[in-house]
Amino acid sequence: MKDKLFLIVFAAFVFASCEVNNGSTVVGSGNDTQISGVTFTVDTLYVDAGGSGQLVARGLAKASSNISSPWYVEGQFYTDSTMTIKLGGNDTQIGVPLSPGQSTFWTIYFSTTSVDVRQFPNFRIGDLRAIYKN
């Protein structure tokens, strides 16, 4: 009985520690300039089970207009494919300019002290956007 109670309390703590998705797609400042016409492909998601204990998302960003560097790719990390419980977000700087039709790879890492993200091996990343930081 104590084991079941512990699991219920632990699950409640984990979900209470996570940020509930309120529809916001902004990771950083709302004053950053969004770059339109960038399409994103996510091709790799994994939990770095080593010492870092981070969630890792990798993919490709393709430009439909000129993008000067530096620019950033940002995204929100969710516990699973329902994308209803948000763990948080992060961004990565891209140091190469792109012309229309060109693509570049991106990798975003995420960890938090609020919850052990290794508990979410089926995590997803969403709300991807390209920005210039102001």
FENRA-V830920 format. One record per helix or strand. SS is the DSSP state (H for helix, E for strand). FROM is the first residue (numbers start at 1). TO is the last residue. Records with the same first field share a line. If there is no record, write none. Layout:
BEGIN
SS=FROM-TO + FROM-TO
END
This chain:
BEGIN
H=2-17 + 117-119
E=19-20 + 33-35 + 38-47 + 55-63 + 67-67 + 71-78 + 85-94 + 98-98 + 103-110 + 124-132
END
